[in-house]
Amino acid sequence: MTAHRPPFRDPALPVARRVDDLLDRLTADERLALLHQFTPGVERLGLAAFRTGQEALHGVAWSGPATVFPQAVGLGASWHPELVRRVGEAVSRETRAMRAKDGRVGLNVWSPTVNLLRNPLWGRGEEGYAEDPTLTSAIATAFTRGLRGDHPLYWRTAPVLKHWLAHNNEAARDTSSASVRPRVLREYDLQAFRGAVEAGAVAGVMPAYNLVNGRPNHLSPYLEEELRSWTDQELLVCSDAGAPSNLADSQGYFATHEEAVAAALRAGVDSFTDHGTDASVILGRLRGALERGLVDATDVDRAVRRQLTVRCLLGEFDPELDPYADESRFDTPEHRELAREAAEAAVVLLKNEPSTRGPLLPLAAGTRIAVVGLLADAAKLDWYSGSLIHRSTPLDGLRERFGGERVTFEEGVDRIRLRTASGTRLRVAESGAPGPDGSQGTVPDVDGSLDPALIAGRTDLPPLTADAEGSELALIDWGDGVLTLRAPDGRYLSVAEDGFVRASADEPGGWVVQETFRLETLQTLEAHEAHDGGHLLLHLGTGGYVSVAADGVKVAADRASAEVFSVETVERGEDAVARAAAGADVVIVVAGNDPHVNGRETEDRTTLALPAQQDRLWRAAHAANPRTALVLVSSYPYAVPEAAGTLPALLWTAHAGQAAGTALARVLAGDVSPAGRLPQTWYAADADLAGMLDYDVIGGRQTYLYFDGTPLFPFGHGLTYTTFGYEELTAAVDGETVHVSCTVTNTGPVASDEVVQVYARAVTPSVPRPHRELLAHDRVPLAPGASATLTFTVPLPSLGHWDVAHGRWTVEPGPYEIQAGASSGDIRRTVRIEVPGTPPTPRPVLVAGLAAADYDEQSGTVIVDRTKARGDAVTPSSPDGSGTLVYRSCDFADGVTQVAVAVAGEGTLDLTLPDGTLLARVEVPDTGGPYTYRTLNAPFTAQNVMDVHATLHGPLRLAHLTFTG
């Protein structure tokens, strides 16, 4: 050290020592200030201001134009970790390049999302990679490695995994609790996070808004018990926005905010994202917690140390040595090419049925193509997208590839006018026309680096009016009656803060979407008599109804002031589509979703069904021209059994970013063979799904792992333009490793990638196990006639499960099938291995008793928090109902005579044999609250090994049973 270089700026010292030195130099107030998302600089130490959080899910977001890659679920569909690593690398390079020009761009990136796609109705499914933890872990590890960079010390960016833990519902997301049994927790949800953390490419995690087992995720004991046990590296835990306040507000988990922030800090939260850039509220609460003795300086220092470690690794303290400091690669030709390659890799060919003329795809040269549908000329972005620098729609791509003269287009919107009760019609002012008051605004200079939630709607354009002729509007029904209305110039009708309706939005968007409406048919007798077929137009963003006034069309304050409209149809979309289809050789129908409507953050979907308007379009196209293919461009799966059974070809791709249209056209033309695979099961109907809040994938028989029905398309499914043969599958156990080898050959005429998938199945399990479970995969390119022998090294514990009887991970001895194939539903080769070991033994209940949550089966119960810090208990799902827990193979040895139960609340506990024979009944008087436990004793006679059922009646919480005597 020299006088000019304190130890924290000495790169020769270990990171931990440098951080300790800097920590010692900070005052107590300076340390505390580092706990908010927006931390001030410390001028006397040369410490810059810092903020946690930069969105970068599939490109740099919320910071202006950047390269936009496919949605995360599309990257998952590539099944291509190396490609995804390169995408992560490009995103991090652009993050660095953008930060060099705008200091508001952060290097602590909140990405990727590794929540598993358990239920396809989850509104944020577009953000995850897969329903399978092994695939999710592989893709997440690759992406975070790309984000981190490959320097042994310095990080290009510092990725944070979202959202810890078991988070798959948007409805009541801040107050709902996911009941996650130990097996699901350890075999499913934790596994998605673990691989990337163990790989050393993760800087931290962000807890989710919801609760798990009755306890908010921002207080999760697993942050310390699990997450931080996976690595020796310091991990920074950043709260989700506003979540610390939720602990005392919407969740009511604590009486005061001081108690809430203290509990979160003790649980392992290090950075508090709350109240935007205003740190004073959170810092005031933390000071209050310190003054009350709820936390101490050690708790603050621990959190500060974690943040300073990340900043040191990002090169902040010795910028002259930072290998990424001069990064300038942004929107390079290489990044554009990578965006196209990623979009191509994400396309999944679901069906390509041979006919007398051969398969419909790929399209032959010279084909006359009608490209139709609501997304045929769209390049949709989502909430976590950057702004497009380049844009390619399916129509753009097909015209470029086949020539504009051979490609016709019809969107298929319903073209309508809205007629008022007085006979006038809604009129959209032409661009630049003055409003009713003579005003004429200008287009505002929108700052693309702002949080999009903060950008207000435009008020510079004139509002709609009404006149005799009106304007023709394009109506799109996105499902559930949710409509968008578009003006002739392409702008969407929207409502700004002043309440006026304007044609002002390029696309639907915003935290609260202001471009969606619903037509409500009048139901009252009076309204029916006065306005036959009339409708009210509800604006969904405000909850108000559209009215017509002298100063323009606006949202009314109440229903009574609403205008009554009739819908005059100028042309039905299906009629226009049928005309276009009839004049083409092949029809490409492009359908799907808008990522801001009916399924997004804050809003789950209500159905798997394709919206009715889009369903009519593919039917009309096919009726006019049987050579019709359906391309689904969407953030999630659809249930389209009739389309799958009727149409000769069907494809799916996520919203694939800036090169989406070019990539799709190249796949349709056969320039590249499709090789994407489904990252989640496509179910045939809503009835196949478990409830949104049923997180028990085992008991609820969810995902390909446990689903007992027949899916529309299975996990891992995807076709190519060629065929592949699988031969010479071998598998052998060698200590703690299973060595697997398989030879795959391209037996067709086209070069293509094949995604070889290796699964395992326990043949004689003692507990419910998956039908098959992904162990490994590889995406390999093969020329016609070429072969490749692939080898996989699988850790033996991958065959195991969490043994609730003994509280440990176990691999049961016995036979296992190792399967290789093209999907979970297309297994080509199977071999059997024998795993040696000791057979499972009964539950040692005399040693450890029974933890209530360690059941084998349950009905009518949920897991809840035993205390606000840690521990589980079980209670009936309904406080007035009953629920049963099943504990199998309990070993009572020579016999017991008494049971002691740890319980809270009040009710009755019955312990029985499977046939209903009563072993004990415990009446539980009111203990004084859900966290006030008492130990109650009762006679209980049992011996040898038997199953025990515990039935809880009333608002009773059962934590543990102990047997003696």
N, C-alpha and C positions, 0 to 999 in steps of 0.2 A: 504494500500500500504506500502511496505517496500523499503529500498534502493535497494534491489535486485529484486524487482518485481514492475515494473511500471504498471500503471493502465491497459494498453492494454494487460498485461499478467495476470490480476486478474480475474479468472473465476467467482468470486462472483459478479462482476459488470455486468450490462446489456451490451449486444453486442454493441449497439449504442454508449454507453459511451466509451467502450474500443476502438472502431474504431476511435472515435473523438480524443481520446488521442494519438493514433498512428499517425493519420493524422497531428496533431499539431507538432509532433516530426520530421516530414519529411520536408526537404528543398523543395523549389519550383522546383528545378531540379529533385529531387528524386520523387516528386509527378508526374511530367510530364512523367518520365520514366516508370511509372506504366500504362501508357495508351497504350503501345504496347503489342502485344501478349506475347512476351518474355521479362519479366521484370527482371532487375538485382536485386541481393540481396543488402541489406543495412547492412554491417557488423557491424557498430557501434550500431545498434539496434538489432542485431541478426536475422534480417529478411532475409529469404532465397530467392533465385531466384524462380520465379514462371512463369508458362505459362498457358494461357487459351487453352483449346482444347485438348481433347483426344477422338478419334473416338471409339464408343462403341454401334453401332446400333443393332447388334445381337450377341454380344461377343466383347471382347477387340480386337481392330483392329490396324494394323500398328505397332505392338509392339512385333511381334513374335508369337510363338504358344500360343493358348488359346482355351478354349471351344467355339465351333462354333455352335450357335443355328440357327433355321430357319430364313430365311430372314424376315424382318419386315412385309411384306405383308402376309407371312405365319403365323406369330404370330397373325396378324389381322384375318386370316381365322380360327383361333382357337375359336374365340368368347369367350375367356376364360380369363377374367381379372385376376383371382387369379393365374392361371398358369403363365401368363405374368409377374405378380408381382414377382413370384419366379424366373423367368428368369432374370428380372432386378436385383434382389438381388444377384444371382449368378455372373452376369456380374460385379457388383460393388465389390463383394468380390475378384474376380480375379483381378480387377483393383488395389485394395489395395495390394494384395499379389504380383503382378508384380511390383508395385512401390517400394515395400520394397527391391527388387533386382535391380531395374533400375530406377533411379530418373527421367529419361526422360518420364516415364509413368505419365500422369497427372491425377488429380482428378476432374478437371472441364470437365465433359464429354459432348461432343456435340451430344446429342441424347436425345429423339427420334425425328424422322421426323414426323410432324403431318400435312403436306400438304395433302389435300384431293385428292383422286384419281378420279378427275373429268373426265379425258380423258384417256382411257387405252393405248393410243399411247405415253403418256409421258414417256420419257426415264428413269426417276428415279422412276417409279411406284413401283419398288421393295422396296423402302425405306419407303413408307407410309403404313398406316394400312387399310384404307377403303375409299370408296367414300362418306360415310355418316359421318356427324360431331359427332353425338351421339356415334356411335361405336368407331370412332377414339378417341374421348375424353375419353371414358371408358378405352380403351386399353392403351392410353398414360398416363393416371393418374395411372394406375396399374404399368406400367413399371417404371415411375419416382418415385413412392413410393418405389419400390424395389431398385432402384439406390440410393435413398436418405438414406434409412435405417429408423428404427423406434425409434431411440433415440430422446427424446424431444428437445435436443439442438444440438447435433453434427450430422453432415451429413457424410455418408460413401463416397459418391461422390456427386458432384453438377451438376445436369443435366441442359442442355440448349436445349430448343425446337428449331427445325429448320422447315421451313425457313419462317420467317415473311415477307411477307404475300401474299396469292393468287399467288402461284408459281407452275406452271404446264407445262412449256415448256422449252426445252433445246435449240432449235434453236433460235439464237439471244437472248439468255437469259439475257445478260447484257445490251441490248439496247431496247428490246421490252417492251411495256406497256400493262398491263392487265387492261381493262376497267371493273371496278367492281361497279355496281350500289349499292346504299345504302342497299337495301333489301338483295342482295346476300352477301354483306360484313358482315352484322349483323346476318343474318339467317344461313349463310353457313361458310364462311372462318374464321371469328373470333371465332365462336363456337368451332372449332377444338382445339384452343389454350386455351380457357377460363377455361375449367374444371380442367385441370392439374394445372394451375396457382392458381385457387381458392382453390384447395386441399392442397396447401402449399408445394408441392413436387418439385417445379421448381426453379432453381437458376437464370434463365434468358432465353433469346431468341437470335437467330441469324437472322438478316434480310436477305432476299433473294437478289439475284443479280438483279432481274428484277425491273421494275417500276410498280407502281399501279396508275392508273389515272394520268399518265404523270409525276409522281414524283418518284425518286428512293426510294426503300424500306429502304435504309439506312438513309433516311430523313423523314421516315413515321411519320406524326403527331399522328398516332394511338398508337405509342409507349408510349406517355404520356397520350393521351386522353382516350385510352381504356386499354391497357395492364397494366399500372401501377395504374389504378383505380380499378383493380380487387383484389388487395391485399395490405396490409400494409407493406409487406416484401420488402426489397431492392431487385431489380432485376438487374442482370448484362447483358447488351446487348453487345454481341461480334460480330464484323463485320465478314462477310465471307471473304475468302482469296482473297486479291487484290481488293476487292470492293471499299475501300476508293479511290484508284487511279482511278477506273473506273469513278467516279463522274466527274473528269476533263478530263479523257482520252476518253474511248470509248463512254461514255454517253454525254460528252461535256456539262454537266449541269452547270458547273462553268468554268470560264476562267482560274482560278488558283487553284492549289492544296491547297493553304492556305485557300481560301474560302470554298473549299470542306470539308476539315477536320473540319473547324469551324462549318459549317452547320450541319455536322453529330454529332459532340459533343453536339451542342445545341439541336438537335432533340432527343438525348438520347442514342447515341452510346458511350459505355464506354471503350471498348477495341478494338484496331485497329489491324487487322490481315492483314499485308501487308509487302511485301519484305522479306518474310521468317523470318530468325533469325536476320536480319539486321534492328535494330530499328532506325538507324540514319536518314533514309529518312523521316519516319513518324514524328519522334520527331523534325526534322528540320522544317517540315511543320507546326507542332503545335506551335513551337516557333515563326515562322513567323506570324501565326494567332494571337498570343498573342501580338506581337509587333505592328501589324496593328490595334489592338483593336477589332478584329472580335470575340474574346472570351476573357474572363477574368479568374482570378484565381478561382472564384466561380464555373465556368463551369468545370474546371479541378478537383477541390476538390469534386464536386458532383460525377464525374465518379470514382475517386480514392476511395471514400467512399464505393461505391458499390462493387468494387473488394475486398477491405479489409474486408467487411462484409462476403463475400463468404469464404475467407481464414480463417476468425475467426471461422465460422461454421464448416469448415473442420478440426478444431482442431489444426491448425498450431501454434497458439500462446500459447497453453497449451497442448503440446503433451502428457504429463504425464497423462492427464485426457481423452484423446481421446479414446473412447471405441473401435475404429476400428484400432488403431495404430498397433496392433499385428496380424492383419488379415493375415492368411496364406493359407486359403482354395483355392486351385487351382487344376483343373483337378481331382477333388475328385470323388469317385464312385457316390456320390449324384449328382454331376454336370453332369456326363455322363448319369445317369438315367434320369435326367431332360431334357437333350438334346434329348433323345429318346422319352420321353413323349411328349415334345413339337412338335417333328416331327410327331408323330402319331396324335396328336390333330389337326394338320394343313392339314391333308389329306381330300380332299373333293371328295366324291363319286357323280359324276354328273349323271350317268346313270347305271342301273343294270337291264336290261330288262328280265323278266321271259320268259322262253321257255318251250318246252315239257320236257326238261331235268332239268328245274329249272333255276334260275339265274346263270350266269356264275361265279359270286363271292358270297361268298368266295370260294377259290379253295379247292377241296377235297384232303384229304391225298392220297399220291401215284400218284398224277397227274404228268404227264410228261410235262414239261414247256419249251417252247422256249422263251427266253427273248431276244428281238431284238431292234435295234434302236440306234440312235446316242448318246443318253444319258443313254443307258442301263448299261454301265460300267463306268459312269462318276459321279464325286462328285464335281460339279462346285461351285466355290466361286465367290463373287462379289467384287466390289471396296472397300466396307466397311467391308469385312470379315477379321477375324484373320487367322493365319496359322493353318492348321489342325494338331492336335495331333493324332486323330483317324479318320478313313475314312471308310465309308461304302457306296458302290454303290448299285443300285437295283440288279445287278447281284450278288454281295457279299451277300446281304440280302437273296435273294431267294435260293442261294446255301446253305447258313447256315441253312435256315429254312426247305428246302425240300430235301436237300442232293445233292451234286455235280453230282451224277450219274443220277439224274432226271432233271437236268437243263442244257439245251444247250444254246449257245450264238452265236449271229451274229450281228455285229455292223451295217452293212448296208451302209458302206462308199462305194463310187466309187473308185475302185483301178485302177490307171492310171500310165502311163509314159508320160513325157513331152519330145517330140522329137524336136530337133532344125532344122533349115533350112538346115544345112549341113548333117543331118542324125544321129548325135549323140543324146544322151539322158542324162538328168540331173542325176547326180550321187551324192548320199549322202555318205560321208566318214563314215566308221564304227567307232564306239566309240573308241577313242584313236589313230586313224589313223592320220598320219601327213598330214598337208595341202600341197598345191602345192609347197610351198617354203620350205617344210621339217619341218616346225614348228609343235610343239605338245604342246598344252597348258594344263592347269589343271583347274578343276572346281573351280571358285572363291568362297571365303567364303562370302556369301551374308549376310549382317546384317539385320536380320528380323525385327529390331526395326526401320528401316529407313522408312520415307515417301516413299511409293512405286513409287511415281512420280519421285523420285530422283534416282532410281535404273536403271543403264544403261544396255543395252543388252550385252550379252556375246560375247567376242571376242577371247576367249581361244580355241574355237573349229575351225577346218578347214572349209572353205567355201565349198559350193557345186562346183562340177566340171561337166564335160560332157565326156562321153565315149560311146562306141558302145552299151553296154547293158543298162546302167542306173539303176536307183533304182525305185522300185514300190512305189508310193505315195498314201496315203489315202486322197481323196478329199471330203470335206464337204462343201456344199453350204448352208450358213445360211440365205439365202434370199437376194433379190435385187442383186444377182450375187456376193455377198461377200463370198469369199472362204477362208478356211484354208487348208493347205497342211501338211501332217504329214509323217515323215520318218518311215521306218520299225521298228526302235527302239522305236517309240512312241513320239519322239520329234517333235515339230512343226517348220516348216520353219519360220525364223525370220530374221530381218535386224537390225544390230547394227549401231552405229554411224559411223563406217568406211565404211558403204555401202555394205558390203558383205552379201550374203544370206547364212545362216547356219541353220542346224537343231539343234536348241539350246534351245528352250523354252518348258517347261513342259506343259504349257497351254497358250492360248492367254491372254494378260493382259497388264497392264501399263496405264498411263494417255493417251498416244498415243499408241494405239495397233500396234505392229510391226509384227503381225502374220497374217494379212489379205491381200488378193489379189483379183483381178478381172481379168478374161479372157476377153479381148476385141477382138471381131471379126474384122478383117481387112475389111475396107469398100471401099478403093480406087480401081479403075479398075486395076492399075498397080500391087497392092498387090495381088488382086484376081487372076490375070493371073499368077503371079510368085509363089504364095503360096496358092493354093486352100485350103480353110478351115483353114487358118492360124489364129493365135491369138497372141496378145501381152499380156504379163503378167504384169499388173499394181500392184505395191505395194502401198496399200492405206495409210499406215502410212507416207510415204515420198512423195507420188504423183509421184514417178519415175517408170520407166519401167525396167524390169529385162533384163540383157544382159549377154552374156557369153564371158569371156576374158581368156587370158592365165593364169592369176593368180587366177581365180575362177569366180563363178557366183556372180554378183553384181547388184545393182540398177543403171541404166544408168542415165546420167545427162539429157538426153532429149529423146524424142520419136524416133528421127531418129536413135539413137544408139541401140534401143531395139532389142532383139532377136525375131524372129518369130517362134512360137511354134505350133506344132500340138499335139492334145491330143489323145493318144493311150489308149483306154479303155481295161484294163485287165479283169475286172469283174464289172458289175453294181451291186450296192448295193441291189436293189430290187430282183435280181435273187438269191443272197445269202440268203436274208431274206425269200424268198418263199421256198427254200429248207429246211431251218431250221423249218419253220412253218409247212410244210407238215408232218414232222416226230414227231410232238408233239400233246399232247391232248389239250393243251391250249397255246395260244400265248399272250405274254405281250409285246406290242410295247411301248417303252419309247422314247418319242419325247419331244422337247422343245427348249429352247434357251441357248446360252452361255451368261452370264451376262455382258461380255465385248464386245459383238458384236451386232450391230443392235438394239440399245435400251439400253442406259446407261447414266450416267452423261455426258453431252455435246452433246448427240445424241438422238433425238426422233425416234420412229419407224415410218415407212411409211405405214404400213398396219397391219391389224389384222390377215391376212392369215397365216396359217402354211407354212413354206418354202416348196417349191415344192418338193425338194428331200425327205423331211420327209413325205409329203403327199403321195408320191409314195410308201413309205415303208409300211405304214399301209394298203394301198390298196393291195399291193402285198401279205402281210401277210394274210389279210382277204380272198383274192381270193384263197389262198392255204389252208386256215383253217378258216372256219366261226367262230370258237370259239376263237375270237381275242378281246382282251381288249386294249384300248389305254390309256396310262398313260402320261399325259402332265406334265412335270417338267419345270416350267417356272416362270419368274418374273412378268408375266402379262397375261391377258386373250388372247385367240385366238378365231377367228371365224372359227368354224369347223362344219358347219351345216350338211355336208354330212357324216362325221364321226359320228356325234351324231345321225343321222338318220339311219345309216347302222350297226354300231358295237353294239354288245350286252352289252358292258360295257365301261364306260369312267370315268377316274379319273383325278383330278388335284391336284398338290402340288407345292408350291414354292420350290426353292432350300433350302433344309431343314437341311443343316449343316452336322455335323460329323456323325449323326446317321440316315441319310436319308434313306439309303438302308435297314437297319434293320427295321425301322419303316414302310416303304412301304411293306416289305415282311410280317410283322405281320398283317397289314391290309388286304392284299390280302389273307392271310391264314385264316383270321377270328379270330386270337388270340385277336384282338381288333376290335370292330366295328367302322367304320369311322364315324366321327361326325363333321368334319370341315364344315364350311359354307362359301359361296363366300362372300368376303368383297367388291366386286364391280360387277356391271352388266357385263355379257358376252353378247355382241351384236352379231347379226347374220352376219353382213356385215359392211364394211367400210362406206357404205352409211348411216348407222344409226348414225354416229358420227357427232357432230358439229366440227367446225374448232378448231385447237389447241389453237388459241388465242381468242376464244369465251369463255370468263369466265362467261358469263351470263347464269347460269344453269336454270334460270326461262324462260327467253326469248328464249334461245337456246334449251329448252326442254331436258335437260341433266340429267343423272344419273337416278336411279330408281324413284327419287322423281318426276320427270317431264317427263321422256321419254314416248312418246305416242305410240311407236311401240311395237312389240312383241320381247322380248329378246330371245337369244338362251338359256340362263339360267339366272334367275333373281337374283338380290341381295338377299343374305341370303340363297340361294339354297344349298342343300346338303342332300344326302340320307344316310341311315344306313342299317344294315342287319336285322332290325326289323321294326315294325310299332308302331305308337303312336296314341293314341286317346286324344282329347281335350274336356273337359267338364267344366261346371260350371264357365264360364267366367262372372265375375261381375266387375262393375266399378261404382264409386260414387265420386261426387265432395264434398269435405269437406274444405270449405274456399279456401286456396291457394294450395290445394293438391287434386290430383285425386288418389284414392285408387283402385288398380286393383288386382284381384285375378283370378287364373285359375288353374284347376286341369288337369294334364297330366298323362296318363297311358301307360306303355309299354305293348302293346297288342300282341306282337310277342314272338318268342321263344328265343331271344338272348338278353343278357345284353348289354346296350348301353347308351351313353349319348344322350340327346335330347337338342337342342338349341331352347328354347321357345322365340319367338319374339313378342313383343307387339308394335303395330302401332296405329297411330291416323289418322283420315281423317276429315277435316272440311266439313260438308255436304252442307252448303249454304254460302260459303265464298263470300265476296264482292270483293276480289282480287284473282288472280291466286294463288292457294295453291297446295302443293304436292298431288299426287294421294294417297299416304300414307307416313307417316313419322315415323321412328323408335323412340319409346319413351324409351324402356328398353328391356333387354333380360336377360336370365339366362341359363347357360349350366348345366344340371342336370343329374346325372347318375341314371339309373333305371334298376333293375333286371326284368326279365320276370314277368309280372303280377303286378308289383309294381306301385304305384301311388304316386304323390307328388302334394301338393297344393302350388303353388308359389304366393307370394304376391309382388306387386311392388308399391312403393310410388313415384308418378310422380308429380313434381311441376307443378301447373296449367299453369305458363308461358310457359311451353314446348309446349302448344297447340297454342301459339301465333305466331305473325309475326311482322316485322318492318313496322310501319304505316308511309309511306313517307309523307302522307298528314299532319300529326301532329308532325312528328319527334320524335316518341316514340314507345316503344314496347307495343303491345296491344294484348289482347285475346278477339276476337269478341264474343259476346253472341250468343247463338244458339246451334243447335245440332252438336255433334261430334260423329263419330264412333270410338270406341275402338276395335281393332282387335287383335286376337291372332292366331299365326300360325307357321308353320315350315319354311316359307320364305316370302318375300314380294309378291311372286306369289302363295303362298299356305296358304291362310287364312282359318283357321278352325272354328273360332267362332268370332262373332261380337255382340257387344252390343252398345246401344246409350246412351249418356249422354246429359244433357242440361246444358249449362254454362250460368248463369245469367249475367246481365249487361246492359249497355247502348249501343244501336246500334251505329254503326259508323256514324259520322257526316261528312258533306262536308269539303273540304279544306277551311280553314279560310284565304283566300288570302288577305282580307283587313287588317288582323292583321300582317301576316308574309310575304305576297307576295308569289312568287314562286322561290325557289332555283332550278336552271336549272337541276341539277342532280337528283332532287327528282321526276322524271317522273314516270308515271305508265307503259308506253310502249314507245318504240323507234324503229326507223329503220334508218340505215345508219349513226349513230353517235357514238362517243366515248367520255368518260369522260376524261378530262385533268386537269392539275393543274392550279388553279387560281393564286396562287403565288408559289414561290419556297419553302415556309414554310408550308402553309396549304390552305385549301379551294379547291373547285372543280368548273369546268366550263364544258361546253359541246360544241363539235365542230363536223362538218361532218367528217365521216371516211376518205373521200377523200377530200383534199383541194379544188379540182375543182368541187366537187359534192355537193349534198344536203342531208340533214338529217332531220327527223321529230321526235319531242317529243310530247307525249300525256299526258295531265294532266286531270284527270277525276274529276268530281263533284266539280268544283271550285265555291265557294259561293261568288257571287258579291252583295248579299243582295239587297238593293234598287237601286243599280246601280253605275257605275264608268264611267268616261269620258276620262281618260288619263292613259297611261302606261309609266313607266320609265324603261329602260332596261340597265343593266350594261354589257357592251360588250367590247371586244378587237379584234384586227385584222381588217378585212374589209369584207364586203359582205352585204347581205340583210336578214332581219328577217321578216317573214310573220307570223302573228297570225290569225288563222282561226277557224271557227266552224268545226265540223266533216264533214259537207257536202261541205266544201271548201269555204264557205262564208268568205270573207276577213273582219277581224275586225280591223287590223292595219298592216301597212308596215313601217319598219324602215330601211332606207338606212344608212349603217355604213361606213363612210369614214375611210381610214387607220388611226388607232389610234396611230401608231408608234411602234407597236410590240405586241407580244402575251401576255405580262404581263402589258401592258399599257391600263388600263380600262377607259372608258368614260361612263357617264350616259346620254342616249339620250331619249328624250320624244316624244311621238306621241299620237294623238287622239285615243281613244279606248272606245267604248261604249258597255257595257254589264250589265246585271242584273240577279238576281236570280241565280240558280245553273245550270251550263253548263260545258261541256267538252271544253277544249281549246287545239288546236294543234299549235305547234310552229315549223316552217320549216326554217332551216338555209341554206343559199346559200353561198358557197365560204368559205374561211379560216377565218370564224367568230367564236369567242368564246363567248358564252352566259353564264353569271354567275347567274343573278338574274333578276326577273321582279317585279316591284312594281306598284300597282294599286291605283289610287286616283280619287277624284272628286265625 
